[in-house]
């Protein structure tokens, strides 16, 4: 540890009770999330993130050997946030997929109306990293698979038996469209439009079962 690297002490697990202070890794991811989302991933260099956090390159690369590692961590953090939100809605709604989808629609609508909204982080990342074998795309694809499986499980739990995979794909597509529409169109209409379309899909497949 040197005098030029005061943050290095934060790389080790803290002793004693937690104070709630974010770790250095969390600080780096938070700064990266703000810059990646507002400016685009490829437009933000590691140097810009280092400057935003106020650390040295040694500290940065101790936590993230490459920028790709940081991008993956940023997307994984967002994926976990979305999964927690869906699971929370599921618990609150008692596996009623129509109610869960309403909560998802309300969440997307609220996010779309928030300052600085630029659409879905995963769609944005996929546009910048088209190679399906790239680690960034693998995180994006894994999260989309999780969404499809979560919707399929909810459909089954709600008694839907007709073409559950197809119904789940349609709900994911509606979610994607709402995120894009909330950025490019009238964000105030996102909740009603998404919920209405999702409910129509659910009822259609429920009626055919």
Helices and strands as residue ranges (DSSP letters): G 6-11, H 24-39, H 46-53, H 57-63, H 67-93, H 97-112, H 121-128, H 135-157, H 164-184, G 187-189, H 190-208
